[in-house]
């Protein structure tokens, strides 16, 4: 049980961090309140000058700030300043969170356990709420309608954004199952059931990006478990059995099979101007093709922050993609979106941020959960412009920087209490 014996800075800091983490799977923008509270907590400190004086420009902070400031500078040559300022607003996470967590971070092992457990429980309760709400709203609807990805998630947010929280929850649960050797039988089975429930949630929400990430992570889990088996025949058998199970799932579960068939068919067909917005693969291919043509005209500096989506929309109208234009189809690729906005340097900084974070967390600190957040970000930026959406960018940078700077509290001695 969490105990706050004294209302000191570290306890209040952890309470704000815990609540912020737990509200992510409930609303797209409510996490902003937690970030504002963290900022106020950071400022309201008798040791404020100590934090400012000991702030260090580490490589990851330089890269993160570079990515933010290049977007700020690129406003000068943007023809869409309103969109540009919206893009700057959501990217404040790259500027603010590294400051907050690199100068004040009290995430010790005990608190970390409660933080991750709180996030997982909040995700589970959130999805249970979705199920109950959908049954209440559509009492006579068939199960196929109730558990349709757009129906089940309509009370919370778009399933593409929503599913990322369950993907990270799967990481937290899966690594905990592997690493924790002292769990009793009841706790282990409860953890396994929670893992299966999260897997069910992901299969219902049916985001292609999240499913791709899930396949990569499950592959990692299988390889990790197989390394515990000394008998090479049994190890090879486990790998073959796992592959058969995953293939069988994609061939027998209707929603997965339909999603797979749709993707494979639309990958073979060259998108025409009649492609519909609901065709997620075809519409993305059409968008990426037009985005690349725009990039080739201004590859170095781009068109200015906030230009990507308006330019793409104009291009849809110009080329006759009527349904995509009507539905305001956006770029659906963060790499191409960043390239259109701020040019090639922005793309380099984006890859440096993810790559360095992964290298530092995975190889240097052996912080595997944080490293998997880096992989989740990477998969998302290839198939969606997730760093333009608060439900994505704040969540990603919050956990990534929290883990990157989790040892900072050791540098500061708490001398004052509230």
Residue pairs with C-beta under 8 A, 6 or more apart in sequence:
2 114
4 11
4 15
6 417
7 417
7 418
8 414
8 417
8 418
9 41
9 45
9 104
9 106
9 414
9 416
9 417
9 418
10 106
10 409
10 414
12 41
12 418
13 38
13 41
13 104
13 106
14 106
14 107
14 111
14 115
16 34
16 37
16 38
16 41
17 34
17 38
17 107
17 115
17 402
18 114
18 115
18 118
19 34
20 31
20 33
20 34
20 35
20 37
20 38
20 398
21 115
21 118
21 119
21 122
21 398
21 399
22 118
22 119
22 121
22 122
23 30
23 31
23 33
23 34
23 122
24 31
24 119
24 122
24 165
24 391
24 395
24 398
25 122
25 123
25 126
25 127
25 156
25 162
25 165
25 166
26 122
26 126
26 156
27 156
27 157
28 157
28 161
28 389
28 390
28 391
29 390
29 391
31 390
31 394
31 395
31 398
32 390
32 394
35 93
35 96
35 97
35 394
35 398
38 100
39 96
39 100
42 48
42 51
42 99
42 100
42 103
42 104
45 51
45 104
46 415
46 416
47 412
47 415
47 416
50 412
51 103
51 104
51 412
52 103
54 103
54 411
54 412
55 99
55 102
55 103
56 102
58 102
59 356
60 98
60 353
60 356
60 357
60 360
60 404
61 98
61 99
61 102
63 349
63 352
63 353
63 356
64 94
64 95
64 98
64 353
64 401
65 94
65 95
65 98
66 349
67 91
67 94
67 346
67 349
67 350
67 353
68 88
68 91
68 92
68 94
68 95
70 342
70 345
70 346
70 349
71 84
71 87
71 88
71 91
71 305
71 341
71 342
71 346
72 88
72 305
74 84
74 301
74 302
74 304
74 305
74 341
74 342
74 343
74 346
75 81
75 84
75 85
75 88
75 304
75 305
75 306
76 304
77 301
77 303
77 304
78 84
78 303
78 304
78 305
78 306
78 307
78 341
79 303
79 304
79 307
79 310
80 304
80 306
80 307
80 310
81 306
82 306
83 305
83 306
83 307
83 309
83 310
84 304
84 305
84 306
84 307
85 306
86 306
87 305
87 306
87 341
87 388
88 305
90 387
90 388
90 389
90 390
90 393
90 394
91 387
91 393
93 393
93 394
93 397
93 398
94 353
94 397
97 397
97 398
97 401
98 401
98 404
98 405
100 401
101 401
101 402
101 404
101 405
101 408
102 401
102 404
102 405
102 408
103 408
104 408
104 409
104 412
105 402
105 405
105 406
105 407
105 408
105 409
106 409
107 115
107 402
107 403
107 406
107 409
108 409
112 406
116 172
116 176
116 369
119 165
119 168
119 169
119 172
120 169
120 172
120 173
120 194
120 198
123 165
123 166
123 169
123 198
123 201
124 169
124 194
124 197
124 198
126 156
126 165
127 166
127 197
127 201
129 155
129 156
130 152
130 153
130 155
130 156
131 146
131 152
133 155
134 146
134 151
134 152
134 154
134 155
135 146
137 155
138 145
138 146
138 151
141 151
145 151
146 152
147 204
149 159
149 204
149 205
149 206
149 207
149 255
150 159
152 159
152 204
152 205
153 159
153 162
153 205
156 162
157 391
158 391
159 205
159 206
159 207
160 205
160 207
160 209
160 210
160 384
161 386
161 389
161 391
161 392
162 205
162 391
163 201
163 202
163 205
163 206
163 207
163 209
163 210
164 207
164 210
164 376
164 380
164 386
164 392
164 395
165 395
166 198
166 201
166 202
166 205
166 210
167 202
167 210
167 213
167 214
167 217
167 376
168 372
168 373
168 376
168 395
168 399
169 198
170 195
170 198
170 199
170 202
170 214
170 217
171 217
171 369
171 372
171 373
171 376
172 369
173 191
173 194
173 195
173 198
174 195
174 217
174 221
175 368
175 369
175 372
176 191
177 188
177 191
177 192
177 195
178 221
178 224
178 225
183 191
199 214
202 210
202 211
202 214
203 211
203 253
203 255
203 256
204 255
206 255
206 256
206 259
208 259
208 263
208 280
208 281
208 383
209 379
209 380
209 382
209 383
209 384
211 256
211 259
212 379
212 383
213 375
213 376
213 379
213 380
215 246
216 375
216 379
217 372
217 375
218 242
218 246
222 238
222 239
222 242
223 239
225 238
226 235
226 238
226 239
227 235
229 235
229 238
249 256
250 256
250 257
250 260
251 257
262 279
262 280
262 281
263 281
266 279
266 281
266 282
266 285
267 281
267 285
269 282
271 282
271 283
271 285
271 286
271 289
273 319
273 320
273 321
273 322
274 323
275 282
275 283
275 286
275 321
275 323
275 324
276 282
276 283
276 323
277 283
277 323
277 324
277 326
277 327
277 329
283 324
283 329
283 332
284 332
284 333
284 383
286 321
286 324
287 312
287 324
287 329
287 330
287 331
287 332
287 333
288 332
288 333
288 336
290 312
290 315
290 316
290 319
290 321
291 308
291 312
291 331
291 333
291 336
291 337
291 340
292 336
293 315
294 303
294 311
294 312
294 315
294 340
295 302
295 336
295 339
295 340
298 343
299 339
299 343
299 344
300 343
300 344
301 342
301 343
302 339
302 340
302 341
302 342
302 343
302 346
303 311
303 340
303 341
304 341
304 342
305 341
305 342
306 341
307 340
307 341
308 330
308 331
308 336
308 337
308 340
308 341
308 385
309 328
309 330
309 331
309 337
311 340
312 329
312 330
312 331
312 340
313 325
313 328
313 329
316 324
316 325
316 329
317 325
321 329
330 337
330 385
330 388
331 337
331 340
331 385
332 383
332 384
332 385
333 381
333 382
333 383
333 384
333 385
334 350
334 380
334 381
334 382
334 384
334 385
334 386
334 387
334 388
335 347
335 350
335 381
335 382
337 385
337 387
337 388
338 346
338 347
338 350
338 387
339 346
339 347
350 381
350 387
354 374
354 377
354 378
354 381
357 370
357 371
357 374
357 400
357 404
358 371
358 374
358 375
358 378
360 404
361 367
361 368
361 370
361 371
361 374
361 403
361 404
362 368
362 371
362 374
367 403
367 406
369 403
370 399
370 400
370 403
370 404
373 396
373 399
373 400
373 403
374 400
376 396
377 386
377 396
377 400
380 386
380 392
380 396
381 387
384 392
386 392
386 393
386 396
387 393
387 396
